[in-house]
Amino acid sequence: MNHVLIVDDDVDSATSLRDLVATENFSVALAHTLRDARRQIALQPPDLVLLDLQLPDGSGLDLFSDPDLVASSELVLITGHASLETSIEALRLGAADYIVKPIVMRQLQGVLSRFMKPAALKADVARMNAGLASKGHFGHLWGQAPPMLRVYEQISRVAGTAVTVFITGESGTGKEVVAQTVHDLSRRRKQPFLAVNCGAISPNLIESEIFGHEKGSFTGADRQHLGFFERANGGTLFLDEITEMPLELQVKLLRVLETGRFMRVGSTQSQEADVRVIAATNRLPEQAVASGKLREDLLYRLNVFPIELPPLRDRLSDVGLLAQHFLEGIAKQEGQPKRFTSSALERLATYHWPGNVRELRNAVQRAYVMAAGEEINEEWLPRPQAGVALPAAAALQAEPAAPVAAAELAAPAVDPSMIVSLPVGTSMAQAERALIEATLRYHKFQKERTAAVLGISLKTLYNRLKEYAADSEDTSAST
């Protein structure tokens, strides 16, 4: 039987909590001070510690200074409010979760059901690291370039905690795969992982989809609908393209993150949200705040633990490994093995991949279909585009140090229509718009090709063009 130590100076609260824990098939001990807690730990090392922050002889966080305790026991904080500062400090010290006062049985049951010794989590990370060393993949993520090794280290560090994760990176870099890997290494792994693209849901329906609605709450609501928070109960909710969520809904999401409660549309009764939120965006977060697409307070609440995914052009050494992985998957599905020629692998490793890993996967699939025999050569692979001074997304993030003329950016014999030249002082939003509109014109307003070249989703492109049209109308009206 696993053993729980409850450390709380409120005798009545600790006794009530002990009775609740005992019903879940745990043995329980109580301590009301740090001194009592250390004595109980010496008598019987606990598997799980429920730890109040405010104690008569110090802070509950002082127990984290015992490396043996942190290594062998899961530590869960008991707190009146899960503040951002507490989250950061708890992560740094190794806390696994929170119980927010006043404690309710459902919240406690969720924590107890996710109980897992730190050694088990470390073993899972060790297995993934073994796969990285032998085959070049960390769970579902492939690559051994230094930027990816840093991502794996961050995932290993944060997965076992309850901290909110904010993933940034260009479209197609694998943000959902990172979120899935965090979930797979977390204590919530046996519960649902639900991925939601906020940019793919109608603004009129997104609140209902996220929080659910009651029967009769609006025209057409002929039955009760469970939203994403309820469907992901106990697990992880991944909110992709968070900057596409309407601002009024961002306020409600912030409230859920701060209080752990939400209400269905048309309801007056709040519910517990036992969900870990992971968010992502392909925009630069600060730019999204400046352009009014993301609330600054929500950014601070989401960005407790940021993970930045590198574009594929910054880890070209991984392209061959990724291409082989995709090729093996396609060959297994189609039942016909094929292989790349050396010249094909060379072509893959020299292309700049504006669409990142997603574009690479599509390119491999197309080359597989077009290859007549067992060998895939460079004939059907993407060709480097002459005159592209910076890959599309890199141009959006570059910080010019001085005015740059078009001729300085271009290679010899460059098509002038493929060059975007911007003066120093251009805002990031203006640079993004100039690049998107120029790329759209170059590709003769073919939106699918434009989105692929820019490395963004078609939905994101449509959203941007809609914004630009609205801005143009406002400018015309004001003049």
LUMDRENPA-519241 format. One record per residue (C-alpha): x negated, y negated, z; residue in one letter. Coordinates in Angstrom, 2 decimals, padded with zeros to 5 digits. Layout:
# residues N
<<X; Y; Z>; 'A'>
...
This chain:
# residues 479
<<000.00; 000.00; 000.00>; 'M'>
<<-001.37; -003.41; -000.94>; 'N'>
<<-001.97; -005.82; 001.93>; 'H'>
<<-000.85; -009.49; 002.02>; 'V'>
<<-002.20; -012.19; 004.33>; 'L'>
<<000.09; -015.22; 004.85>; 'I'>
<<-001.75; -018.32; 006.06>; 'V'>
<<000.73; -021.04; 007.11>; 'D'>
<<000.81; -023.24; 010.23>; 'D'>
<<004.62; -023.38; 010.19>; 'D'>
<<005.51; -020.36; 012.33>; 'V'>
<<009.14; -020.14; 011.22>; 'D'>
<<008.23; -020.49; 007.54>; 'S'>
<<005.46; -017.90; 007.81>; 'A'>
<<007.73; -015.44; 009.61>; 'T'>
<<010.48; -015.81; 006.99>; 'S'>
<<007.94; -015.36; 004.23>; 'L'>
<<006.56; -012.26; 005.94>; 'R'>
<<010.03; -010.69; 006.02>; 'D'>
<<010.54; -011.42; 002.33>; 'L'>
<<007.17; -009.98; 001.33>; 'V'>
<<007.72; -006.85; 003.43>; 'A'>
<<010.82; -006.00; 001.38>; 'T'>
<<008.62; -005.78; -001.74>; 'E'>
<<006.56; -002.85; -000.40>; 'N'>
<<003.54; -004.80; 000.87>; 'F'>
<<001.97; -004.67; 004.31>; 'S'>
<<001.76; -008.15; 005.83>; 'V'>
<<-000.38; -010.04; 008.35>; 'A'>
<<000.07; -013.65; 009.56>; 'L'>
<<-002.40; -016.42; 010.35>; 'A'>
<<-001.57; -019.99; 011.38>; 'H'>
<<-005.08; -021.51; 011.28>; 'T'>
<<-008.27; -021.08; 009.32>; 'L'>
<<-009.83; -019.41; 012.33>; 'R'>
<<-006.97; -016.88; 012.53>; 'D'>
<<-007.20; -016.30; 008.79>; 'A'>
<<-010.90; -015.47; 008.93>; 'R'>
<<-010.31; -013.08; 011.83>; 'R'>
<<-007.53; -011.30; 009.92>; 'Q'>
<<-009.73; -011.05; 006.82>; 'I'>
<<-012.47; -009.43; 008.92>; 'A'>
<<-009.99; -006.94; 010.42>; 'L'>
<<-008.38; -005.96; 007.11>; 'Q'>
<<-009.45; -007.51; 003.80>; 'P'>
<<-006.27; -008.62; 001.99>; 'P'>
<<-005.38; -007.83; -001.59>; 'D'>
<<-003.28; -010.99; -001.82>; 'L'>
<<-003.49; -014.23; 000.18>; 'V'>
<<-000.54; -016.66; 000.31>; 'L'>
<<-002.30; -019.81; 001.41>; 'L'>
<<-000.86; -023.08; 002.72>; 'D'>
<<-002.97; -026.16; 001.95>; 'L'>
<<-002.38; -028.09; 005.19>; 'Q'>
<<-003.67; -026.27; 008.30>; 'L'>
<<-004.44; -027.62; 011.80>; 'P'>
<<-008.17; -026.96; 011.58>; 'D'>
<<-008.78; -027.85; 007.92>; 'G'>
<<-007.63; -027.34; 004.34>; 'S'>
<<-006.56; -023.95; 003.06>; 'G'>
<<-008.91; -024.54; 000.16>; 'L'>
<<-011.80; -023.99; 002.60>; 'D'>
<<-011.18; -020.25; 002.36>; 'L'>
<<-012.30; -020.42; -001.27>; 'F'>
<<-015.83; -020.93; 000.00>; 'S'>
<<-015.96; -017.21; 000.84>; 'D'>
<<-017.19; -015.60; -002.42>; 'P'>
<<-016.32; -012.08; -001.23>; 'D'>
<<-012.72; -013.11; -000.58>; 'L'>
<<-012.35; -014.81; -003.96>; 'V'>
<<-013.89; -011.81; -005.74>; 'A'>
<<-011.69; -009.18; -004.06>; 'S'>
<<-008.39; -010.97; -003.33>; 'S'>
<<-005.79; -012.77; -005.42>; 'E'>
<<-005.22; -016.20; -003.87>; 'L'>
<<-001.89; -017.98; -004.32>; 'V'>
<<-001.31; -021.50; -002.99>; 'L'>
<<001.76; -022.52; -001.00>; 'I'>
<<002.41; -026.17; -001.75>; 'T'>
<<005.15; -028.74; -001.48>; 'G'>
<<004.47; -029.88; -005.05>; 'H'>
<<002.20; -028.53; -007.77>; 'A'>
<<000.34; -031.73; -008.56>; 'S'>
<<-002.12; -032.17; -011.40>; 'L'>
<<-004.95; -032.73; -008.91>; 'E'>
<<-004.07; -029.52; -007.05>; 'T'>
<<-003.99; -027.61; -010.34>; 'S'>
<<-007.47; -028.73; -011.30>; 'I'>
<<-008.93; -028.06; -007.86>; 'E'>
<<-007.23; -024.66; -007.64>; 'A'>
<<-008.57; -023.67; -011.07>; 'L'>
<<-012.07; -024.71; -010.14>; 'R'>
<<-011.96; -022.64; -006.96>; 'L'>
<<-010.17; -019.59; -008.38>; 'G'>
<<-006.47; -019.72; -007.35>; 'A'>
<<-004.18; -017.51; -009.38>; 'A'>
<<-000.77; -019.13; -008.92>; 'D'>
<<001.50; -021.40; -006.88>; 'Y'>
<<004.52; -020.92; -004.66>; 'I'>
<<006.36; -024.22; -004.35>; 'V'>
<<008.22; -025.03; -001.12>; 'K'>
<<011.01; -024.49; -000.30>; 'P'>
<<010.26; -020.88; -001.26>; 'I'>
<<013.02; -018.95; -003.00>; 'V'>
<<013.11; -015.18; -003.36>; 'M'>
<<013.07; -015.19; -007.14>; 'R'>
<<009.92; -017.31; -007.21>; 'Q'>
<<008.21; -015.08; -004.66>; 'L'>
<<009.23; -011.92; -006.51>; 'Q'>
<<007.69; -013.31; -009.68>; 'G'>
<<004.35; -013.87; -007.94>; 'V'>
<<004.40; -010.44; -006.27>; 'L'>
<<005.38; -008.67; -009.50>; 'S'>
<<002.36; -010.22; -011.24>; 'R'>
<<-000.05; -009.19; -008.49>; 'F'>
<<-003.34; -008.00; -009.93>; 'M'>
<<-006.73; -007.75; -008.27>; 'K'>
<<-009.46; -010.00; -009.69>; 'P'>
<<-011.55; -006.90; -010.44>; 'A'>
<<-008.89; -005.67; -012.89>; 'A'>
<<-008.90; -008.99; -014.75>; 'L'>
<<-012.70; -008.98; -014.89>; 'K'>
<<-012.63; -005.45; -016.31>; 'A'>
<<-010.31; -006.58; -019.12>; 'D'>
<<-012.63; -009.46; -019.96>; 'V'>
<<-015.58; -007.08; -019.92>; 'A'>
<<-013.81; -004.78; -022.40>; 'R'>
<<-013.16; -007.71; -024.72>; 'M'>
<<-016.79; -008.82; -024.45>; 'N'>
<<-017.84; -005.28; -025.34>; 'A'>
<<-015.68; -005.48; -028.47>; 'G'>
<<-017.29; -008.81; -029.30>; 'L'>
<<-020.79; -007.36; -029.02>; 'A'>
<<-020.04; -004.20; -031.02>; 'S'>
<<-017.51; -005.31; -033.63>; 'K'>
<<-017.45; -009.10; -033.54>; 'G'>
<<-013.97; -009.65; -032.12>; 'H'>
<<-012.63; -010.85; -028.78>; 'F'>
<<-009.14; -009.38; -028.62>; 'G'>
<<-007.35; -010.62; -031.74>; 'H'>
<<-009.93; -013.37; -032.32>; 'L'>
<<-012.79; -012.69; -034.73>; 'W'>
<<-016.15; -014.43; -034.91>; 'G'>
<<-019.50; -014.66; -033.18>; 'Q'>
<<-020.53; -018.23; -034.03>; 'A'>
<<-021.50; -020.38; -031.02>; 'P'>
<<-018.32; -022.53; -031.15>; 'P'>
<<-016.19; -019.39; -030.86>; 'M'>
<<-018.29; -017.98; -028.02>; 'L'>
<<-017.46; -021.15; -026.11>; 'R'>
<<-013.74; -020.62; -026.82>; 'V'>
<<-013.95; -017.02; -025.53>; 'Y'>
<<-015.63; -018.23; -022.35>; 'E'>
<<-012.86; -020.77; -021.79>; 'Q'>
<<-010.15; -018.17; -022.38>; 'I'>
<<-011.81; -015.78; -019.91>; 'S'>
<<-011.93; -018.51; -017.30>; 'R'>
<<-008.36; -019.79; -017.55>; 'V'>
<<-006.34; -016.68; -018.46>; 'A'>
<<-006.08; -015.33; -014.93>; 'G'>
<<-004.73; -018.60; -013.52>; 'T'>
<<-001.34; -020.31; -013.72>; 'A'>
<<-002.83; -023.49; -015.20>; 'V'>
<<-001.26; -025.13; -018.26>; 'T'>
<<-003.42; -024.84; -021.40>; 'V'>
<<-003.52; -027.34; -024.27>; 'F'>
<<-004.98; -026.05; -027.55>; 'I'>
<<-006.08; -028.47; -030.26>; 'T'>
<<-007.40; -027.77; -033.73>; 'G'>
<<-006.60; -028.10; -037.39>; 'E'>
<<-003.78; -026.15; -038.98>; 'S'>
<<-004.78; -022.59; -039.73>; 'G'>
<<-007.53; -022.28; -037.11>; 'T'>
<<-005.66; -019.70; -035.02>; 'G'>
<<-004.10; -021.62; -032.14>; 'K'>
<<-001.29; -019.10; -031.69>; 'E'>
<<-003.82; -016.24; -031.58>; 'V'>
<<-005.69; -018.07; -028.80>; 'V'>
<<-002.44; -018.49; -026.87>; 'A'>
<<-001.63; -014.80; -027.34>; 'Q'>
<<-005.10; -013.84; -026.07>; 'T'>
<<-004.66; -016.02; -022.98>; 'V'>
<<-001.35; -014.26; -022.35>; 'H'>
<<-002.86; -010.79; -022.91>; 'D'>
<<-005.54; -011.47; -020.29>; 'L'>
<<-003.15; -013.04; -017.79>; 'S'>
<<-001.11; -011.61; -014.95>; 'R'>
<<001.99; -012.21; -017.10>; 'R'>
<<000.91; -009.79; -019.84>; 'R'>
<<003.75; -007.33; -019.21>; 'K'>
<<006.35; -010.07; -019.69>; 'Q'>
<<007.36; -011.81; -022.96>; 'P'>
<<005.13; -014.01; -025.06>; 'F'>
<<007.32; -016.39; -027.05>; 'L'>
<<005.85; -018.68; -029.73>; 'A'>
<<007.88; -021.72; -030.85>; 'V'>
<<007.00; -024.14; -033.65>; 'N'>
<<008.50; -027.44; -032.51>; 'C'>
<<008.13; -028.86; -036.03>; 'G'>
<<010.26; -026.13; -037.58>; 'A'>
<<013.41; -026.77; -035.51>; 'I'>
<<015.97; -029.42; -036.36>; 'S'>
<<015.79; -032.40; -033.96>; 'P'>
<<019.54; -031.96; -033.41>; 'N'>
<<019.10; -028.39; -032.20>; 'L'>
<<015.72; -028.33; -030.48>; 'I'>
<<017.01; -029.17; -026.97>; 'E'>
<<019.54; -026.37; -027.17>; 'S'>
<<016.92; -023.95; -028.51>; 'E'>
<<014.42; -024.75; -025.76>; 'I'>
<<016.73; -025.08; -022.75>; 'F'>
<<019.86; -023.24; -023.96>; 'G'>
<<023.45; -024.46; -023.82>; 'H'>
<<026.74; -023.64; -022.19>; 'E'>
<<029.85; -022.57; -024.07>; 'K'>
<<031.78; -025.63; -025.24>; 'G'>
<<028.95; -028.06; -024.54>; 'S'>
<<029.17; -029.39; -028.12>; 'F'>
<<031.01; -028.73; -031.36>; 'T'>
<<030.20; -025.23; -032.54>; 'G'>
<<028.95; -024.00; -029.14>; 'A'>
<<031.39; -021.08; -029.01>; 'D'>
<<029.29; -019.07; -026.55>; 'R'>
<<026.55; -019.48; -023.98>; 'Q'>
<<023.06; -019.57; -025.50>; 'H'>
<<019.84; -018.70; -023.67>; 'L'>
<<016.98; -021.00; -024.54>; 'G'>
<<013.28; -020.26; -024.90>; 'F'>
<<012.57; -020.91; -021.21>; 'F'>
<<015.03; -018.22; -020.15>; 'E'>
<<014.02; -015.76; -022.86>; 'R'>
<<010.36; -016.11; -021.88>; 'A'>
<<011.16; -015.71; -018.16>; 'N'>
<<008.18; -014.32; -016.27>; 'G'>
<<005.96; -014.64; -019.33>; 'G'>
<<004.35; -017.28; -021.52>; 'T'>
<<005.99; -019.93; -023.72>; 'L'>
<<003.78; -021.25; -026.52>; 'F'>
<<004.92; -024.63; -027.87>; 'L'>
<<003.12; -025.23; -031.14>; 'D'>
<<003.09; -028.63; -032.86>; 'E'>
<<004.19; -030.26; -029.60>; 'I'>
<<003.79; -033.71; -031.17>; 'T'>
<<006.77; -032.94; -033.45>; 'E'>
<<009.07; -032.67; -030.43>; 'M'>
<<011.37; -035.73; -030.10>; 'P'>
<<010.23; -038.17; -027.42>; 'L'>
<<013.47; -037.92; -025.46>; 'E'>
<<012.97; -034.16; -025.20>; 'L'>
<<009.33; -034.64; -024.18>; 'Q'>
<<010.67; -036.43; -021.08>; 'V'>
<<012.71; -033.36; -020.15>; 'K'>
<<009.79; -031.03; -020.80>; 'L'>
<<007.62; -033.15; -018.51>; 'L'>
<<010.28; -032.82; -015.83>; 'R'>
<<010.24; -029.03; -016.15>; 'V'>
<<006.45; -028.92; -015.88>; 'L'>
<<006.54; -031.08; -012.74>; 'E'>
<<009.47; -029.45; -010.93>; 'T'>
<<009.62; -025.94; -012.37>; 'G'>
<<013.35; -026.35; -013.04>; 'R'>
<<015.55; -027.03; -016.10>; 'F'>
<<019.21; -027.26; -017.09>; 'M'>
<<021.03; -025.87; -020.09>; 'R'>
<<022.77; -028.40; -022.32>; 'V'>
<<026.22; -028.97; -020.87>; 'G'>
<<025.34; -027.58; -017.44>; 'S'>
<<025.15; -029.35; -014.09>; 'T'>
<<023.23; -026.59; -012.33>; 'Q'>
<<019.44; -026.36; -012.59>; 'S'>
<<017.53; -023.09; -012.92>; 'Q'>
<<014.06; -021.87; -012.05>; 'E'>
<<011.58; -021.85; -014.94>; 'A'>
<<009.21; -018.97; -014.16>; 'D'>
<<007.20; -019.56; -017.33>; 'V'>
<<003.62; -020.45; -018.13>; 'R'>
<<003.51; -023.13; -020.81>; 'V'>
<<000.76; -023.27; -023.42>; 'I'>
<<000.99; -026.14; -025.90>; 'A'>
<<-000.85; -026.91; -029.13>; 'A'>
<<-001.18; -029.58; -031.79>; 'T'>
<<-003.08; -030.08; -035.03>; 'N'>
<<-003.19; -033.83; -034.41>; 'R'>
<<-005.82; -035.64; -032.41>; 'L'>
<<-004.03; -036.04; -029.04>; 'P'>
<<-005.17; -039.63; -028.45>; 'E'>
<<-004.08; -040.56; -031.96>; 'Q'>
<<-000.69; -038.92; -031.37>; 'A'>
<<-000.25; -041.01; -028.22>; 'V'>
<<-001.32; -044.20; -030.02>; 'A'>
<<001.10; -043.56; -032.88>; 'S'>
<<004.00; -042.84; -030.53>; 'G'>
<<004.26; -039.13; -031.31>; 'K'>
<<003.25; -037.89; -027.86>; 'L'>
<<004.03; -039.34; -024.45>; 'R'>
<<000.86; -040.21; -022.57>; 'E'>
<<002.17; -038.77; -019.29>; 'D'>
<<003.06; -035.50; -021.02>; 'L'>
<<-000.43; -035.32; -022.53>; 'L'>
<<-001.97; -035.63; -019.06>; 'Y'>
<<000.34; -032.91; -017.73>; 'R'>
<<-000.37; -030.52; -020.63>; 'L'>
<<-004.07; -031.23; -020.89>; 'N'>
<<-005.05; -029.64; -017.56>; 'V'>
<<-007.25; -027.14; -019.38>; 'F'>
<<-008.03; -028.15; -023.00>; 'P'>
<<-009.32; -025.67; -025.57>; 'I'>
<<-010.53; -027.10; -028.87>; 'E'>
<<-010.67; -024.68; -031.80>; 'L'>
<<-013.40; -025.30; -034.39>; 'P'>
<<-012.50; -025.52; -038.09>; 'P'>
<<-013.78; -022.68; -040.23>; 'L'>
<<-016.27; -024.94; -042.01>; 'R'>
<<-018.04; -025.37; -038.65>; 'D'>
<<-018.55; -021.62; -038.31>; 'R'>
<<-019.21; -020.42; -041.84>; 'L'>
<<-021.37; -017.61; -040.44>; 'S'>
<<-018.09; -015.95; -039.38>; 'D'>
<<-016.51; -016.04; -042.83>; 'V'>
<<-017.94; -012.69; -043.97>; 'G'>
<<-016.81; -010.98; -040.77>; 'L'>
<<-013.32; -012.45; -041.02>; 'L'>
<<-013.02; -011.60; -044.71>; 'A'>
<<-014.03; -007.99; -044.10>; 'Q'>
<<-011.52; -007.76; -041.27>; 'H'>
<<-008.70; -009.09; -043.45>; 'F'>
<<-009.75; -006.84; -046.34>; 'L'>
<<-009.69; -003.73; -044.15>; 'E'>
<<-006.23; -004.62; -042.91>; 'G'>
<<-004.88; -005.14; -046.43>; 'I'>
<<-006.52; -001.95; -047.70>; 'A'>
<<-005.01; 000.06; -044.86>; 'K'>
<<-001.59; -001.36; -045.61>; 'Q'>
<<-001.84; -000.81; -049.37>; 'E'>
<<-003.61; 002.56; -049.15>; 'G'>
<<-006.45; 001.64; -051.53>; 'Q'>
<<-009.88; 000.66; -050.16>; 'P'>
<<-011.81; -002.13; -051.89>; 'K'>
<<-015.07; -003.92; -051.16>; 'R'>
<<-016.63; -007.33; -051.75>; 'F'>
<<-019.63; -007.74; -054.01>; 'T'>
<<-022.59; -009.67; -052.63>; 'S'>
<<-021.79; -012.58; -054.95>; 'S'>
<<-018.21; -012.65; -053.61>; 'A'>
<<-019.42; -012.81; -050.02>; 'L'>
<<-021.80; -015.60; -051.01>; 'E'>
<<-018.95; -017.55; -052.60>; 'R'>
<<-016.81; -017.11; -049.49>; 'L'>
<<-019.61; -018.37; -047.24>; 'A'>
<<-020.19; -021.55; -049.27>; 'T'>
<<-016.58; -022.70; -049.64>; 'Y'>
<<-015.45; -025.37; -047.16>; 'H'>
<<-012.00; -023.81; -046.36>; 'W'>
<<-009.74; -026.85; -045.82>; 'P'>
<<-006.93; -024.46; -044.84>; 'G'>
<<-009.20; -022.68; -042.35>; 'N'>
<<-008.66; -019.05; -041.36>; 'V'>
<<-005.14; -019.00; -042.80>; 'R'>
<<-006.47; -020.01; -046.22>; 'E'>
<<-009.21; -017.39; -046.01>; 'L'>
<<-006.71; -014.65; -045.26>; 'R'>
<<-004.55; -015.70; -048.20>; 'N'>
<<-007.58; -015.88; -050.48>; 'A'>
<<-008.65; -012.35; -049.55>; 'V'>
<<-005.15; -011.03; -050.14>; 'Q'>
<<-004.94; -012.67; -053.56>; 'R'>
<<-008.39; -011.41; -054.57>; 'A'>
<<-007.43; -007.89; -053.46>; 'Y'>
<<-004.32; -007.96; -055.65>; 'V'>
<<-006.15; -009.39; -058.68>; 'M'>
<<-009.21; -007.11; -058.54>; 'A'>
<<-008.75; -004.38; -061.14>; 'A'>
<<-011.15; -001.86; -059.60>; 'G'>
<<-012.63; -001.11; -056.21>; 'E'>
<<-014.92; -004.15; -056.24>; 'E'>
<<-013.83; -007.71; -055.52>; 'I'>
<<-016.11; -010.25; -057.19>; 'N'>
<<-016.03; -014.03; -057.12>; 'E'>
<<-013.69; -014.36; -060.13>; 'E'>
<<-010.52; -014.76; -058.10>; 'W'>
<<-012.00; -016.51; -055.09>; 'L'>
<<-011.72; -020.28; -054.44>; 'P'>
<<-014.30; -022.42; -056.17>; 'R'>
<<-016.07; -025.27; -054.36>; 'P'>
<<-014.44; -028.59; -055.31>; 'Q'>
<<-016.93; -031.00; -056.80>; 'A'>
<<-016.92; -034.48; -055.35>; 'G'>
<<-015.28; -033.70; -052.03>; 'V'>
<<-017.45; -035.69; -049.68>; 'A'>
<<-015.76; -034.40; -046.54>; 'L'>
<<-013.32; -031.53; -046.05>; 'P'>
<<-009.84; -032.96; -045.63>; 'A'>
<<-009.49; -032.71; -041.88>; 'A'>
<<-013.11; -033.65; -041.26>; 'A'>
<<-012.48; -036.92; -043.05>; 'A'>
<<-009.61; -037.59; -040.66>; 'L'>
<<-011.86; -037.14; -037.63>; 'Q'>
<<-015.03; -038.81; -038.87>; 'A'>
<<-016.08; -042.09; -037.27>; 'E'>
<<-017.68; -044.32; -039.93>; 'P'>
<<-020.69; -046.24; -038.73>; 'A'>
<<-020.73; -048.69; -041.62>; 'A'>
<<-018.80; -049.46; -044.82>; 'P'>
<<-019.32; -046.62; -047.26>; 'V'>
<<-018.89; -047.08; -050.96>; 'A'>
<<-017.22; -044.41; -053.04>; 'A'>
<<-020.41; -043.85; -055.04>; 'A'>
<<-022.32; -043.03; -051.86>; 'E'>
<<-019.84; -040.34; -050.88>; 'L'>
<<-019.64; -038.65; -054.22>; 'A'>
<<-021.89; -036.17; -055.95>; 'A'>
<<-022.96; -036.92; -059.55>; 'P'>
<<-020.27; -036.80; -062.19>; 'A'>
<<-017.43; -036.95; -059.70>; 'V'>
<<-013.84; -037.54; -060.70>; 'D'>
<<-013.06; -040.96; -059.11>; 'P'>
<<-009.48; -039.88; -058.44>; 'S'>
<<-010.77; -037.37; -055.87>; 'M'>
<<-012.40; -040.00; -053.64>; 'I'>
<<-010.87; -041.95; -050.77>; 'V'>
<<-012.96; -044.91; -049.62>; 'S'>
<<-012.05; -046.68; -046.38>; 'L'>
<<-013.55; -049.73; -044.67>; 'P'>
<<-014.77; -049.79; -041.10>; 'V'>
<<-011.92; -050.78; -038.79>; 'G'>
<<-009.37; -048.52; -040.47>; 'T'>
<<-007.26; -046.83; -037.79>; 'S'>
<<-007.03; -043.05; -037.61>; 'M'>
<<-003.34; -043.22; -038.50>; 'A'>
<<-004.10; -045.37; -041.58>; 'Q'>
<<-006.94; -043.05; -042.62>; 'A'>
<<-004.68; -040.02; -042.30>; 'E'>
<<-001.98; -041.66; -044.40>; 'R'>
<<-004.43; -042.75; -047.08>; 'A'>
<<-005.89; -039.26; -047.37>; 'L'>
<<-002.52; -037.51; -047.45>; 'I'>
<<-001.07; -039.84; -050.07>; 'E'>
<<-004.21; -039.70; -052.24>; 'A'>
<<-004.29; -035.91; -052.09>; 'T'>
<<-000.60; -035.73; -052.94>; 'L'>
<<-001.11; -037.98; -055.97>; 'R'>
<<-004.14; -036.01; -057.14>; 'Y'>
<<-002.18; -032.76; -057.04>; 'H'>
<<000.68; -034.38; -058.96>; 'K'>
<<003.00; -034.36; -055.93>; 'F'>
<<002.86; -030.57; -055.53>; 'Q'>
<<003.49; -030.43; -051.80>; 'K'>
<<002.53; -026.77; -051.27>; 'E'>
<<-000.90; -027.28; -052.83>; 'R'>
<<-001.38; -030.59; -051.01>; 'T'>
<<-000.64; -029.01; -047.64>; 'A'>
<<-003.06; -026.14; -048.35>; 'A'>
<<-005.88; -028.48; -049.35>; 'V'>
<<-005.35; -030.69; -046.31>; 'L'>
<<-005.21; -027.68; -044.00>; 'G'>
<<-001.78; -028.52; -042.56>; 'I'>
<<001.56; -026.74; -042.65>; 'S'>
<<004.14; -027.66; -045.27>; 'L'>
<<006.48; -028.69; -042.44>; 'K'>
<<003.86; -031.07; -041.07>; 'T'>
<<003.34; -032.59; -044.53>; 'L'>
<<007.09; -033.18; -044.91>; 'Y'>
<<007.19; -034.78; -041.45>; 'N'>
<<004.31; -037.13; -042.31>; 'R'>
<<005.88; -038.16; -045.64>; 'L'>
<<009.17; -038.81; -043.87>; 'K'>
<<007.36; -041.06; -041.38>; 'E'>
<<005.61; -042.97; -044.15>; 'Y'>
<<008.90; -043.52; -046.01>; 'A'>
<<010.51; -044.85; -042.83>; 'A'>
<<007.55; -047.16; -042.17>; 'D'>
<<007.77; -048.49; -045.73>; 'S'>
<<011.48; -049.20; -045.31>; 'E'>
<<010.85; -051.03; -042.03>; 'D'>
<<008.11; -053.12; -043.67>; 'T'>
<<010.38; -054.03; -046.57>; 'S'>
<<013.20; -054.97; -044.23>; 'A'>
<<010.94; -057.21; -042.13>; 'S'>
<<009.70; -059.07; -045.22>; 'T'>
